[in-house]
């Protein structure tokens, strides 16, 4: 499989989904060099699988997942199958903490992740306006993702 589309599959999950449940013997999925931005799940019944990277530094599965993105499953790679070997791959969870303040009051983040139907890299953040915010216009809203903080020049009106 290859991220550039030259392999039998373009995603790790696509290759895993193709493996028949209850198969006999070992199956090797070779992950070519590239960055695969996806959640991966190796479900029960897809046993005896080897996920082998072409290069342990250049074959990378990197994705963000946490309780805000996905409240039921927080792992970026879930393995419920038996006899699984993962070798020569880099697994990188990209999750960074997200916080928002409105009028200087911490808001509860309901969702922070890829915008549905949006272009790659477009992030959507849904928050609940905190009860302690005084209604008005021009309230500063500040977003913090990891070590990066937005400008306080962005404002919002609250009724």
Helices and strands as residue ranges (DSSP letters): H 12-18, E 27-31, E 34-36, E 40-42, E 49-53, E 59-63, E 77-79, E 84-87, E 90-93, E 98-102, E 105-114, E 123-128, E 136-145, E 148-149, E 155-158
